[in-house]
Amino acid sequence: MTDITGETGGVTGTKDKDYNLVWYVEACLNNALRLEQYIADAERDGDSELADLFRKAQADSRKGGEIGKKLLAQRLAR
């Protein structure tokens, strides 16, 4: 196994901070998708309290994804 703790783009071709931003956007959007199923599960079981919690978390994930996408677009335009 290679130690990549010092990776700064030599292996991936993308600087760590930029790679991290791409990862963050993907994680936020993936989380929003996953929470859609969790909301449906809670609603199916009649647990509106849990469904509301998941809706709030989904909204936060969408917001993070949107903020991250805007920042990524700005950086790619440079």
Distance bins in CASP14 RR format, pairs under 12 A and 6 or more apart:
PFRMAT RR
TARGET T0000
AUTHOR 0000-0000-0000
RMODE 2
METHOD distances of the structure
MODEL  1
2 10 0 0 0 0 0 1 0 0 0 0 0
2 11 1 0 0 1 0 0 0 0 0 0 0
3 11 0 0 0 0 0 1 0 0 0 0 0
4 10 0 0 0 0 1 0 0 0 0 0 0
4 11 1 0 0 1 0 0 0 0 0 0 0
4 12 0 0 0 0 1 0 0 0 0 0 0
4 16 0 0 0 0 1 0 0 0 0 0 0
4 19 0 0 0 0 0 1 0 0 0 0 0
5 11 0 0 0 0 0 1 0 0 0 0 0
5 16 0 0 0 0 0 1 0 0 0 0 0
6 12 0 0 0 0 0 1 0 0 0 0 0
6 15 0 0 0 0 0 1 0 0 0 0 0
6 16 0 0 0 0 1 0 0 0 0 0 0
7 13 0 0 0 0 1 0 0 0 0 0 0
7 14 0 0 0 0 1 0 0 0 0 0 0
7 15 0 0 0 0 1 0 0 0 0 0 0
7 16 1 0 0 1 0 0 0 0 0 0 0
7 17 0 0 0 0 0 1 0 0 0 0 0
7 19 0 0 0 0 1 0 0 0 0 0 0
7 20 0 0 0 0 0 1 0 0 0 0 0
8 14 0 0 0 0 1 0 0 0 0 0 0
8 15 1 0 0 1 0 0 0 0 0 0 0
8 16 1 0 1 0 0 0 0 0 0 0 0
8 17 0 0 0 0 1 0 0 0 0 0 0
8 18 0 0 0 0 0 1 0 0 0 0 0
8 19 0 0 0 0 1 0 0 0 0 0 0
8 20 0 0 0 0 0 1 0 0 0 0 0
9 15 1 0 1 0 0 0 0 0 0 0 0
9 16 1 0 0 1 0 0 0 0 0 0 0
9 17 0 0 0 0 1 0 0 0 0 0 0
9 18 0 0 0 0 1 0 0 0 0 0 0
9 19 1 0 0 1 0 0 0 0 0 0 0
9 20 0 0 0 0 0 1 0 0 0 0 0
10 16 0 0 0 0 1 0 0 0 0 0 0
10 19 0 0 0 0 0 1 0 0 0 0 0
11 19 0 0 0 0 1 0 0 0 0 0 0
12 18 0 0 0 0 1 0 0 0 0 0 0
12 19 1 0 1 0 0 0 0 0 0 0 0
12 20 0 0 0 0 0 1 0 0 0 0 0
12 22 0 0 0 0 1 0 0 0 0 0 0
12 23 0 0 0 0 0 1 0 0 0 0 0
13 19 0 0 0 0 1 0 0 0 0 0 0
13 22 0 0 0 0 0 1 0 0 0 0 0
14 20 0 0 0 0 1 0 0 0 0 0 0
14 21 0 0 0 0 1 0 0 0 0 0 0
14 22 1 0 0 1 0 0 0 0 0 0 0
14 23 0 0 0 0 0 1 0 0 0 0 0
14 72 0 0 0 0 0 1 0 0 0 0 0
14 75 0 0 0 0 0 1 0 0 0 0 0
14 76 0 0 0 0 0 1 0 0 0 0 0
15 21 0 0 0 0 1 0 0 0 0 0 0
15 22 0 0 0 0 0 1 0 0 0 0 0
15 75 0 0 0 0 0 1 0 0 0 0 0
16 22 0 0 0 0 0 1 0 0 0 0 0
16 23 0 0 0 0 0 1 0 0 0 0 0
17 23 0 0 0 0 0 1 0 0 0 0 0
17 24 0 0 0 0 0 1 0 0 0 0 0
17 71 0 0 0 0 0 1 0 0 0 0 0
17 72 0 0 0 0 0 1 0 0 0 0 0
17 75 0 0 0 0 1 0 0 0 0 0 0
18 24 0 0 0 0 0 1 0 0 0 0 0
18 25 0 0 0 0 0 1 0 0 0 0 0
18 68 0 0 0 0 0 1 0 0 0 0 0
18 71 0 0 0 0 0 1 0 0 0 0 0
18 72 0 0 0 0 1 0 0 0 0 0 0
18 74 0 0 0 0 0 1 0 0 0 0 0
18 75 1 0 0 1 0 0 0 0 0 0 0
18 76 0 0 0 0 1 0 0 0 0 0 0
18 78 0 0 0 0 0 1 0 0 0 0 0
19 25 0 0 0 0 0 1 0 0 0 0 0
19 26 0 0 0 0 0 1 0 0 0 0 0
19 72 0 0 0 0 0 1 0 0 0 0 0
19 75 0 0 0 0 0 1 0 0 0 0 0
20 26 0 0 0 0 0 1 0 0 0 0 0
20 27 0 0 0 0 0 1 0 0 0 0 0
20 68 0 0 0 0 0 1 0 0 0 0 0
20 71 0 0 0 0 0 1 0 0 0 0 0
20 72 0 0 0 0 0 1 0 0 0 0 0
20 75 0 0 0 0 0 1 0 0 0 0 0
21 27 0 0 0 0 0 1 0 0 0 0 0
21 28 0 0 0 0 0 1 0 0 0 0 0
21 64 0 0 0 0 0 1 0 0 0 0 0
21 65 0 0 0 0 0 1 0 0 0 0 0
21 67 0 0 0 0 0 1 0 0 0 0 0
21 68 1 0 0 1 0 0 0 0 0 0 0
21 69 0 0 0 0 1 0 0 0 0 0 0
21 70 0 0 0 0 0 1 0 0 0 0 0
21 71 1 0 0 1 0 0 0 0 0 0 0
21 72 1 0 1 0 0 0 0 0 0 0 0
21 73 0 0 0 0 0 1 0 0 0 0 0
21 74 0 0 0 0 0 1 0 0 0 0 0
21 75 1 0 0 1 0 0 0 0 0 0 0
21 76 0 0 0 0 0 1 0 0 0 0 0
22 28 0 0 0 0 0 1 0 0 0 0 0
22 29 0 0 0 0 0 1 0 0 0 0 0
22 65 0 0 0 0 0 1 0 0 0 0 0
22 68 0 0 0 0 1 0 0 0 0 0 0
22 69 0 0 0 0 0 1 0 0 0 0 0
22 71 0 0 0 0 0 1 0 0 0 0 0
22 72 1 0 0 1 0 0 0 0 0 0 0
22 73 0 0 0 0 0 1 0 0 0 0 0
22 75 0 0 0 0 1 0 0 0 0 0 0
22 76 0 0 0 0 0 1 0 0 0 0 0
23 29 0 0 0 0 0 1 0 0 0 0 0
23 30 0 0 0 0 0 1 0 0 0 0 0
23 65 0 0 0 0 0 1 0 0 0 0 0
23 68 0 0 0 0 0 1 0 0 0 0 0
23 72 0 0 0 0 0 1 0 0 0 0 0
24 30 0 0 0 0 0 1 0 0 0 0 0
24 31 0 0 0 0 0 1 0 0 0 0 0
24 61 0 0 0 0 0 1 0 0 0 0 0
24 64 1 0 0 1 0 0 0 0 0 0 0
24 65 1 0 0 1 0 0 0 0 0 0 0
24 66 0 0 0 0 0 1 0 0 0 0 0
24 67 0 0 0 0 1 0 0 0 0 0 0
24 68 1 0 0 1 0 0 0 0 0 0 0
24 69 0 0 0 0 1 0 0 0 0 0 0
24 71 0 0 0 0 1 0 0 0 0 0 0
24 72 0 0 0 0 1 0 0 0 0 0 0
25 31 0 0 0 0 0 1 0 0 0 0 0
25 32 0 0 0 0 0 1 0 0 0 0 0
25 61 0 0 0 0 0 1 0 0 0 0 0
25 62 0 0 0 0 0 1 0 0 0 0 0
25 63 0 0 0 0 0 1 0 0 0 0 0
25 64 1 0 0 1 0 0 0 0 0 0 0
25 65 1 0 1 0 0 0 0 0 0 0 0
25 66 0 0 0 0 1 0 0 0 0 0 0
25 67 0 0 0 0 1 0 0 0 0 0 0
25 68 1 0 1 0 0 0 0 0 0 0 0
25 69 1 0 1 0 0 0 0 0 0 0 0
25 70 0 0 0 0 1 0 0 0 0 0 0
25 71 0 0 0 0 1 0 0 0 0 0 0
25 72 1 0 0 1 0 0 0 0 0 0 0
25 73 0 0 0 0 0 1 0 0 0 0 0
25 75 0 0 0 0 0 1 0 0 0 0 0
25 76 0 0 0 0 0 1 0 0 0 0 0
26 32 0 0 0 0 0 1 0 0 0 0 0
26 33 0 0 0 0 0 1 0 0 0 0 0
26 61 0 0 0 0 0 1 0 0 0 0 0
26 64 0 0 0 0 0 1 0 0 0 0 0
26 65 0 0 0 0 1 0 0 0 0 0 0
26 68 0 0 0 0 0 1 0 0 0 0 0
26 69 0 0 0 0 0 1 0 0 0 0 0
26 72 0 0 0 0 0 1 0 0 0 0 0
27 33 0 0 0 0 0 1 0 0 0 0 0
27 34 0 0 0 0 0 1 0 0 0 0 0
27 61 0 0 0 0 1 0 0 0 0 0 0
27 64 0 0 0 0 1 0 0 0 0 0 0
27 65 0 0 0 0 1 0 0 0 0 0 0
27 68 0 0 0 0 0 1 0 0 0 0 0
28 34 0 0 0 0 0 1 0 0 0 0 0
28 35 0 0 0 0 0 1 0 0 0 0 0
28 57 0 0 0 0 0 1 0 0 0 0 0
28 58 0 0 0 0 0 1 0 0 0 0 0
28 59 0 0 0 0 0 1 0 0 0 0 0
28 60 0 0 0 0 1 0 0 0 0 0 0
28 61 1 0 1 0 0 0 0 0 0 0 0
28 62 1 0 0 1 0 0 0 0 0 0 0
28 63 0 0 0 0 1 0 0 0 0 0 0
28 64 1 0 1 0 0 0 0 0 0 0 0
28 65 1 1 0 0 0 0 0 0 0 0 0
28 66 0 0 0 0 1 0 0 0 0 0 0
28 67 0 0 0 0 1 0 0 0 0 0 0
28 68 1 0 0 1 0 0 0 0 0 0 0
28 69 0 0 0 0 1 0 0 0 0 0 0
28 71 0 0 0 0 0 1 0 0 0 0 0
28 72 0 0 0 0 0 1 0 0 0 0 0
29 35 0 0 0 0 0 1 0 0 0 0 0
29 36 0 0 0 0 0 1 0 0 0 0 0
29 58 0 0 0 0 0 1 0 0 0 0 0
29 61 1 0 0 1 0 0 0 0 0 0 0
29 62 1 0 0 1 0 0 0 0 0 0 0
29 63 0 0 0 0 0 1 0 0 0 0 0
29 64 0 0 0 0 1 0 0 0 0 0 0
29 65 1 0 1 0 0 0 0 0 0 0 0
29 66 0 0 0 0 1 0 0 0 0 0 0
29 67 0 0 0 0 0 1 0 0 0 0 0
29 68 0 0 0 0 1 0 0 0 0 0 0
29 69 0 0 0 0 1 0 0 0 0 0 0
29 72 0 0 0 0 0 1 0 0 0 0 0
30 36 0 0 0 0 0 1 0 0 0 0 0
30 37 0 0 0 0 0 1 0 0 0 0 0
30 58 0 0 0 0 0 1 0 0 0 0 0
30 61 0 0 0 0 1 0 0 0 0 0 0
30 62 0 0 0 0 0 1 0 0 0 0 0
30 64 0 0 0 0 0 1 0 0 0 0 0
30 65 0 0 0 0 1 0 0 0 0 0 0
31 37 0 0 0 0 0 1 0 0 0 0 0
31 38 0 0 0 0 1 0 0 0 0 0 0
31 54 0 0 0 0 0 1 0 0 0 0 0
31 57 1 0 0 1 0 0 0 0 0 0 0
31 58 1 0 0 1 0 0 0 0 0 0 0
31 59 0 0 0 0 0 1 0 0 0 0 0
31 60 0 0 0 0 1 0 0 0 0 0 0
31 61 1 0 1 0 0 0 0 0 0 0 0
31 62 0 0 0 0 1 0 0 0 0 0 0
31 63 0 0 0 0 0 1 0 0 0 0 0
31 64 0 0 0 0 1 0 0 0 0 0 0
31 65 0 0 0 0 1 0 0 0 0 0 0
32 38 0 0 0 0 0 1 0 0 0 0 0
32 39 0 0 0 0 0 1 0 0 0 0 0
32 54 0 0 0 0 0 1 0 0 0 0 0
32 55 0 0 0 0 0 1 0 0 0 0 0
32 56 0 0 0 0 0 1 0 0 0 0 0
32 57 0 0 0 0 1 0 0 0 0 0 0
32 58 1 0 1 0 0 0 0 0 0 0 0
32 59 0 0 0 0 1 0 0 0 0 0 0
32 60 0 0 0 0 1 0 0 0 0 0 0
32 61 1 0 1 0 0 0 0 0 0 0 0
32 62 1 0 1 0 0 0 0 0 0 0 0
32 63 0 0 0 0 1 0 0 0 0 0 0
32 64 0 0 0 0 1 0 0 0 0 0 0
32 65 1 0 0 1 0 0 0 0 0 0 0
32 66 0 0 0 0 0 1 0 0 0 0 0
33 39 0 0 0 0 0 1 0 0 0 0 0
33 40 0 0 0 0 0 1 0 0 0 0 0
33 58 0 0 0 0 1 0 0 0 0 0 0
33 61 0 0 0 0 1 0 0 0 0 0 0
33 62 0 0 0 0 0 1 0 0 0 0 0
33 65 0 0 0 0 0 1 0 0 0 0 0
34 40 0 0 0 0 0 1 0 0 0 0 0
34 41 0 0 0 0 0 1 0 0 0 0 0
34 54 0 0 0 0 1 0 0 0 0 0 0
34 57 0 0 0 0 1 0 0 0 0 0 0
34 58 0 0 0 0 1 0 0 0 0 0 0
34 61 0 0 0 0 1 0 0 0 0 0 0
35 41 0 0 0 0 0 1 0 0 0 0 0
35 42 0 0 0 0 0 1 0 0 0 0 0
35 50 0 0 0 0 0 1 0 0 0 0 0
35 51 0 0 0 0 0 1 0 0 0 0 0
35 52 0 0 0 0 0 1 0 0 0 0 0
35 53 0 0 0 0 1 0 0 0 0 0 0
35 54 1 0 1 0 0 0 0 0 0 0 0
35 55 1 0 0 1 0 0 0 0 0 0 0
35 56 0 0 0 0 1 0 0 0 0 0 0
35 57 1 0 1 0 0 0 0 0 0 0 0
35 58 1 0 1 0 0 0 0 0 0 0 0
35 59 0 0 0 0 1 0 0 0 0 0 0
35 60 0 0 0 0 1 0 0 0 0 0 0
35 61 1 0 0 1 0 0 0 0 0 0 0
35 62 0 0 0 0 1 0 0 0 0 0 0
36 42 0 0 0 0 0 1 0 0 0 0 0
36 43 0 0 0 0 0 1 0 0 0 0 0
36 51 0 0 0 0 0 1 0 0 0 0 0
36 54 0 0 0 0 1 0 0 0 0 0 0
36 55 0 0 0 0 1 0 0 0 0 0 0
36 57 0 0 0 0 0 1 0 0 0 0 0
36 58 1 0 0 1 0 0 0 0 0 0 0
36 59 0 0 0 0 0 1 0 0 0 0 0
36 61 0 0 0 0 0 1 0 0 0 0 0
36 62 0 0 0 0 0 1 0 0 0 0 0
37 43 0 0 0 0 0 1 0 0 0 0 0
37 44 0 0 0 0 0 1 0 0 0 0 0
37 51 0 0 0 0 0 1 0 0 0 0 0
37 54 0 0 0 0 1 0 0 0 0 0 0
37 58 0 0 0 0 0 1 0 0 0 0 0
38 44 0 0 0 0 0 1 0 0 0 0 0
38 45 0 0 0 0 0 1 0 0 0 0 0
38 47 0 0 0 0 0 1 0 0 0 0 0
38 50 0 0 0 0 1 0 0 0 0 0 0
38 51 0 0 0 0 1 0 0 0 0 0 0
38 52 0 0 0 0 0 1 0 0 0 0 0
38 53 0 0 0 0 1 0 0 0 0 0 0
38 54 1 0 1 0 0 0 0 0 0 0 0
38 55 0 0 0 0 1 0 0 0 0 0 0
38 56 0 0 0 0 0 1 0 0 0 0 0
38 57 0 0 0 0 1 0 0 0 0 0 0
38 58 0 0 0 0 1 0 0 0 0 0 0
38 61 0 0 0 0 0 1 0 0 0 0 0
39 45 0 0 0 0 0 1 0 0 0 0 0
39 46 0 0 0 0 0 1 0 0 0 0 0
39 47 0 0 0 0 0 1 0 0 0 0 0
39 48 0 0 0 0 0 1 0 0 0 0 0
39 50 0 0 0 0 1 0 0 0 0 0 0
39 51 1 0 1 0 0 0 0 0 0 0 0
39 52 0 0 0 0 1 0 0 0 0 0 0
39 53 0 0 0 0 1 0 0 0 0 0 0
39 54 1 0 1 0 0 0 0 0 0 0 0
39 55 1 0 1 0 0 0 0 0 0 0 0
39 56 0 0 0 0 0 1 0 0 0 0 0
39 57 0 0 0 0 1 0 0 0 0 0 0
39 58 1 0 0 1 0 0 0 0 0 0 0
39 59 0 0 0 0 0 1 0 0 0 0 0
39 61 0 0 0 0 0 1 0 0 0 0 0
40 46 0 0 0 0 0 1 0 0 0 0 0
40 47 0 0 0 0 0 1 0 0 0 0 0
40 50 0 0 0 0 0 1 0 0 0 0 0
40 51 0 0 0 0 1 0 0 0 0 0 0
40 54 0 0 0 0 1 0 0 0 0 0 0
40 55 0 0 0 0 0 1 0 0 0 0 0
40 58 0 0 0 0 0 1 0 0 0 0 0
41 47 0 0 0 0 1 0 0 0 0 0 0
41 50 0 0 0 0 1 0 0 0 0 0 0
41 51 0 0 0 0 1 0 0 0 0 0 0
41 54 0 0 0 0 1 0 0 0 0 0 0
42 48 1 0 0 1 0 0 0 0 0 0 0
42 49 0 0 0 0 1 0 0 0 0 0 0
42 50 1 0 1 0 0 0 0 0 0 0 0
42 51 1 1 0 0 0 0 0 0 0 0 0
42 52 0 0 0 0 1 0 0 0 0 0 0
42 53 0 0 0 0 1 0 0 0 0 0 0
42 54 1 0 0 1 0 0 0 0 0 0 0
42 55 0 0 0 0 1 0 0 0 0 0 0
42 57 0 0 0 0 0 1 0 0 0 0 0
42 58 0 0 0 0 0 1 0 0 0 0 0
43 49 0 0 0 0 0 1 0 0 0 0 0
43 50 0 0 0 0 1 0 0 0 0 0 0
43 51 1 0 1 0 0 0 0 0 0 0 0
43 52 0 0 0 0 0 1 0 0 0 0 0
43 54 0 0 0 0 1 0 0 0 0 0 0
43 55 0 0 0 0 1 0 0 0 0 0 0
44 50 0 0 0 0 0 1 0 0 0 0 0
44 51 0 0 0 0 1 0 0 0 0 0 0
45 51 0 0 0 0 1 0 0 0 0 0 0
46 52 0 0 0 0 0 1 0 0 0 0 0
47 53 0 0 0 0 1 0 0 0 0 0 0
47 54 0 0 0 0 1 0 0 0 0 0 0
48 54 0 0 0 0 0 1 0 0 0 0 0
48 55 0 0 0 0 1 0 0 0 0 0 0
49 55 0 0 0 0 0 1 0 0 0 0 0
49 56 0 0 0 0 0 1 0 0 0 0 0
50 56 0 0 0 0 0 1 0 0 0 0 0
50 57 0 0 0 0 0 1 0 0 0 0 0
51 57 0 0 0 0 0 1 0 0 0 0 0
51 58 0 0 0 0 0 1 0 0 0 0 0
52 58 0 0 0 0 0 1 0 0 0 0 0
52 59 0 0 0 0 0 1 0 0 0 0 0
53 59 0 0 0 0 0 1 0 0 0 0 0
53 60 0 0 0 0 0 1 0 0 0 0 0
54 60 0 0 0 0 0 1 0 0 0 0 0
54 61 0 0 0 0 0 1 0 0 0 0 0
55 61 0 0 0 0 0 1 0 0 0 0 0
55 62 0 0 0 0 0 1 0 0 0 0 0
56 62 0 0 0 0 0 1 0 0 0 0 0
56 63 0 0 0 0 0 1 0 0 0 0 0
57 63 0 0 0 0 0 1 0 0 0 0 0
57 64 0 0 0 0 0 1 0 0 0 0 0
58 64 0 0 0 0 0 1 0 0 0 0 0
58 65 0 0 0 0 0 1 0 0 0 0 0
59 65 0 0 0 0 0 1 0 0 0 0 0
59 66 0 0 0 0 0 1 0 0 0 0 0
60 66 0 0 0 0 0 1 0 0 0 0 0
60 67 0 0 0 0 0 1 0 0 0 0 0
61 67 0 0 0 0 0 1 0 0 0 0 0
61 68 0 0 0 0 0 1 0 0 0 0 0
62 68 0 0 0 0 0 1 0 0 0 0 0
62 69 0 0 0 0 0 1 0 0 0 0 0
63 69 0 0 0 0 0 1 0 0 0 0 0
63 70 0 0 0 0 0 1 0 0 0 0 0
64 70 0 0 0 0 1 0 0 0 0 0 0
64 71 0 0 0 0 1 0 0 0 0 0 0
64 72 0 0 0 0 0 1 0 0 0 0 0
65 71 0 0 0 0 1 0 0 0 0 0 0
65 72 0 0 0 0 1 0 0 0 0 0 0
65 73 0 0 0 0 0 1 0 0 0 0 0
66 72 0 0 0 0 0 1 0 0 0 0 0
66 73 0 0 0 0 0 1 0 0 0 0 0
67 73 0 0 0 0 0 1 0 0 0 0 0
67 74 0 0 0 0 0 1 0 0 0 0 0
68 74 0 0 0 0 1 0 0 0 0 0 0
68 75 0 0 0 0 1 0 0 0 0 0 0
68 76 0 0 0 0 0 1 0 0 0 0 0
69 75 0 0 0 0 0 1 0 0 0 0 0
69 76 0 0 0 0 0 1 0 0 0 0 0
70 76 0 0 0 0 0 1 0 0 0 0 0
70 77 0 0 0 0 0 1 0 0 0 0 0
71 77 0 0 0 0 0 1 0 0 0 0 0
71 78 0 0 0 0 0 1 0 0 0 0 0
72 78 0 0 0 0 0 1 0 0 0 0 0
END
